[in-house]
Amino acid sequence: MAVQKSKKSRSRRNMKRNAHSALAAPALSVDPATGETHRRHQVSPDGYYKGRQVIVRNPVAEEETNEE
């Protein structure tokens, strides 16, 4: 049976355990219709997904709410 030569410190033990917990940057893509950068598989702020507009905002209604 293998026996370790010396005790592994708490610091070294935890460094080994936490080696895989680094945060990865979110995956980004560019919308082909607007050229806007957005997160993958998410609707862009302009309402485009995969080059098609899926959310249509009414600009007239937004202007009326801003005036009041």
ABEGO torsion letter per residue (X at the ends): XBBBABBBBAAAAAAAAAAAABBBBBBBBBBAAAGBBBBBGBBBAAGBBGGBBABBBBAAAAAAAAAX
